[in-house]
Amino acid sequence: MRLFGRNFDLPQNRWLRISIGTLLVIGGLFGFLPVLGIWMVPLGLIVLSIDLPVVRRLRRRSDVWATRRYREWKTKRAQERQTRA
């Protein structure tokens, strides 16, 4: 799995990947505890998206949404800079 420019090795066993992803999501729900955090939920969903088509579609939609929002924000910022100059 490649994430933020780094490679992470995941187990070849499908059920082990699903278990790891599920545990990450569940652990993220207990984000108020030390060590566990909300960061575990997106990571678990990314791991689950490898094997589960429903989660894969959700991840792709969120990627498209985030990319559009980022581009709109970037364009708006560039326009604001031009009007200031």
Residue pairs with C-beta under 8 A, 6 or more apart in sequence:
1 7
1 8
1 9
1 10
1 46
1 47
1 50
2 8
3 46
10 17
10 20
10 47
10 50
11 17
11 20
14 51
17 47
17 48
17 50
17 51
18 48
18 51
18 52
20 44
20 47
21 44
21 45
21 46
21 47
21 48
21 50
21 51
22 44
22 48
23 44
24 40
24 41
24 43
24 44
24 47
25 40
25 41
25 44
25 45
25 48
26 44
27 36
27 40
27 44
28 36
28 37
28 38
28 39
28 40
28 41
28 42
28 43
28 44
29 41
30 36
31 37
31 38
31 40
31 41
45 55
45 58
45 59
46 59
48 55
49 55
49 56
49 58
49 59
50 56
